[in-house]
Amino acid sequence: MGPQGFKIWADFDPVTGKVLAWKVGAAIDRDVMTIWMDGRPHPSKYAPHTLDGFTTGVWEGDTLTTYTTHLKEGYIRDRKSVV
């Protein structure tokens, strides 16, 4: 592994001009991660789980706080279980 480009950009609502989502791209072998900022609910527990999951975010002062669900099982493991 070596250094890769890291890019963050916003997707704007064309009518209101508000930020709908932040997009984060870094690796050439991974899809762009979307952080939804428009208050949308997380999908149902039966919705597909992906490698990127589903992420929403809110600004708390100058800190972006995110919450991710729907990660594919086994993608993130407890370090104690990895040998």
C-alpha positions as protocol buffer text, in pm:
chain_id: "A"
residue {
  index: 1
  type: MET
  ca { x: 0 y: 0 z: 0 }
}
residue {
  index: 2
  type: GLY
  ca { x: 118 y: 346 z: -77 }
}
residue {
  index: 3
  type: PRO
  ca { x: -20 y: 697 z: -56 }
}
residue {
  index: 4
  type: GLN
  ca { x: -328 y: 764 z: -262 }
}
residue {
  index: 5
  type: GLY
  ca { x: -512 y: 1081 z: -350 }
}
residue {
  index: 6
  type: PHE
  ca { x: -773 y: 1200 z: -99 }
}
residue {
  index: 7
  type: LYS
  ca { x: -1060 y: 1413 z: -220 }
}
residue {
  index: 8
  type: ILE
  ca { x: -1367 y: 1555 z: -44 }
}
residue {
  index: 9
  type: TRP
  ca { x: -1641 y: 1744 z: -225 }
}
residue {
  index: 10
  type: ALA
  ca { x: -2003 y: 1850 z: -170 }
}
residue {
  index: 11
  type: ASP
  ca { x: -2316 y: 1768 z: -368 }
}
residue {
  index: 12
  type: PHE
  ca { x: -2558 y: 2061 z: -359 }
}
residue {
  index: 13
  type: ASP
  ca { x: -2936 y: 2080 z: -393 }
}
residue {
  index: 14
  type: PRO
  ca { x: -2986 y: 2267 z: -722 }
}
residue {
  index: 15
  type: VAL
  ca { x: -3289 y: 2457 z: -590 }
}
residue {
  index: 16
  type: THR
  ca { x: -3186 y: 2557 z: -237 }
}
residue {
  index: 17
  type: GLY
  ca { x: -2808 y: 2546 z: -273 }
}
residue {
  index: 18
  type: LYS
  ca { x: -2779 y: 2352 z: 55 }
}
residue {
  index: 19
  type: VAL
  ca { x: -2533 y: 2065 z: 88 }
}
residue {
  index: 20
  type: LEU
  ca { x: -2715 y: 1733 z: 33 }
}
residue {
  index: 21
  type: ALA
  ca { x: -2411 y: 1514 z: 88 }
}
residue {
  index: 22
  type: TRP
  ca { x: -2037 y: 1513 z: 130 }
}
residue {
  index: 23
  type: LYS
  ca { x: -1848 y: 1271 z: -93 }
}
residue {
  index: 24
  type: VAL
  ca { x: -1517 y: 1118 z: 15 }
}
residue {
  index: 25
  type: GLY
  ca { x: -1290 y: 944 z: -235 }
}
residue {
  index: 26
  type: ALA
  ca { x: -944 y: 812 z: -159 }
}
residue {
  index: 27
  type: ALA
  ca { x: -872 y: 466 z: -291 }
}
residue {
  index: 28
  type: ILE
  ca { x: -874 y: 357 z: -652 }
}
residue {
  index: 29
  type: ASP
  ca { x: -1020 y: 20 z: -556 }
}
residue {
  index: 30
  type: ARG
  ca { x: -1312 y: 154 z: -345 }
}
residue {
  index: 31
  type: ASP
  ca { x: -1630 y: 337 z: -433 }
}
residue {
  index: 32
  type: VAL
  ca { x: -1682 y: 695 z: -321 }
}
residue {
  index: 33
  type: MET
  ca { x: -1829 y: 717 z: 32 }
}
residue {
  index: 34
  type: THR
  ca { x: -2138 y: 937 z: 68 }
}
residue {
  index: 35
  type: ILE
  ca { x: -2221 y: 1117 z: 392 }
}
residue {
  index: 36
  type: TRP
  ca { x: -2585 y: 1229 z: 367 }
}
residue {
  index: 37
  type: MET
  ca { x: -2646 y: 1568 z: 530 }
}
residue {
  index: 38
  type: ASP
  ca { x: -3013 y: 1622 z: 442 }
}
residue {
  index: 39
  type: GLY
  ca { x: -3169 y: 1447 z: 742 }
}
residue {
  index: 40
  type: ARG
  ca { x: -3284 y: 1140 z: 553 }
}
residue {
  index: 41
  type: PRO
  ca { x: -3359 y: 830 z: 763 }
}
residue {
  index: 42
  type: HIS
  ca { x: -3143 y: 521 z: 755 }
}
residue {
  index: 43
  type: PRO
  ca { x: -3285 y: 234 z: 547 }
}
residue {
  index: 44
  type: SER
  ca { x: -3478 y: -51 z: 707 }
}
residue {
  index: 45
  type: LYS
  ca { x: -3282 y: -334 z: 868 }
}
residue {
  index: 46
  type: TYR
  ca { x: -3376 y: -550 z: 566 }
}
residue {
  index: 47
  type: ALA
  ca { x: -3210 y: -318 z: 312 }
}
residue {
  index: 48
  type: PRO
  ca { x: -2888 y: -444 z: 149 }
}
residue {
  index: 49
  type: HIS
  ca { x: -2568 y: -414 z: 351 }
}
residue {
  index: 50
  type: THR
  ca { x: -2264 y: -299 z: 152 }
}
residue {
  index: 51
  type: LEU
  ca { x: -1891 y: -249 z: 204 }
}
residue {
  index: 52
  type: ASP
  ca { x: -1950 y: 126 z: 239 }
}
residue {
  index: 53
  type: GLY
  ca { x: -2264 y: 107 z: 453 }
}
residue {
  index: 54
  type: PHE
  ca { x: -2503 y: 400 z: 482 }
}
residue {
  index: 55
  type: THR
  ca { x: -2376 y: 716 z: 651 }
}
residue {
  index: 56
  type: THR
  ca { x: -2551 y: 1031 z: 772 }
}
residue {
  index: 57
  type: GLY
  ca { x: -2379 y: 1330 z: 925 }
}
residue {
  index: 58
  type: VAL
  ca { x: -2439 y: 1648 z: 1123 }
}
residue {
  index: 59
  type: TRP
  ca { x: -2214 y: 1940 z: 1202 }
}
residue {
  index: 60
  type: GLU
  ca { x: -2150 y: 1991 z: 1574 }
}
residue {
  index: 61
  type: GLY
  ca { x: -1968 y: 2321 z: 1575 }
}
residue {
  index: 62
  type: ASP
  ca { x: -1676 y: 2272 z: 1338 }
}
residue {
  index: 63
  type: THR
  ca { x: -1678 y: 1891 z: 1373 }
}
residue {
  index: 64
  type: LEU
  ca { x: -1859 y: 1660 z: 1131 }
}
residue {
  index: 65
  type: THR
  ca { x: -2014 y: 1375 z: 1331 }
}
residue {
  index: 66
  type: THR
  ca { x: -2119 y: 1071 z: 1129 }
}
residue {
  index: 67
  type: TYR
  ca { x: -2329 y: 761 z: 1196 }
}
residue {
  index: 68
  type: THR
  ca { x: -2288 y: 454 z: 974 }
}
residue {
  index: 69
  type: THR
  ca { x: -2515 y: 151 z: 950 }
}
residue {
  index: 70
  type: HIS
  ca { x: -2569 y: -127 z: 696 }
}
residue {
  index: 71
  type: LEU
  ca { x: -2207 y: -239 z: 676 }
}
residue {
  index: 72
  type: LYS
  ca { x: -2157 y: -581 z: 522 }
}
residue {
  index: 73
  type: GLU
  ca { x: -2111 y: -844 z: 793 }
}
residue {
  index: 74
  type: GLY
  ca { x: -1749 y: -938 z: 858 }
}
residue {
  index: 75
  type: TYR
  ca { x: -1606 y: -621 z: 705 }
}
residue {
  index: 76
  type: ILE
  ca { x: -1526 y: -470 z: 1045 }
}
residue {
  index: 77
  type: ARG
  ca { x: -1423 y: -709 z: 1320 }
}
residue {
  index: 78
  type: ASP
  ca { x: -1327 y: -674 z: 1682 }
}
residue {
  index: 79
  type: ARG
  ca { x: -945 y: -670 z: 1697 }
}
residue {
  index: 80
  type: LYS
  ca { x: -950 y: -930 z: 1973 }
}
residue {
  index: 81
  type: SER
  ca { x: -1097 y: -1183 z: 1730 }
}
residue {
  index: 82
  type: VAL
  ca { x: -826 y: -1132 z: 1466 }
}
residue {
  index: 83
  type: VAL
  ca { x: -527 y: -1362 z: 1507 }
}
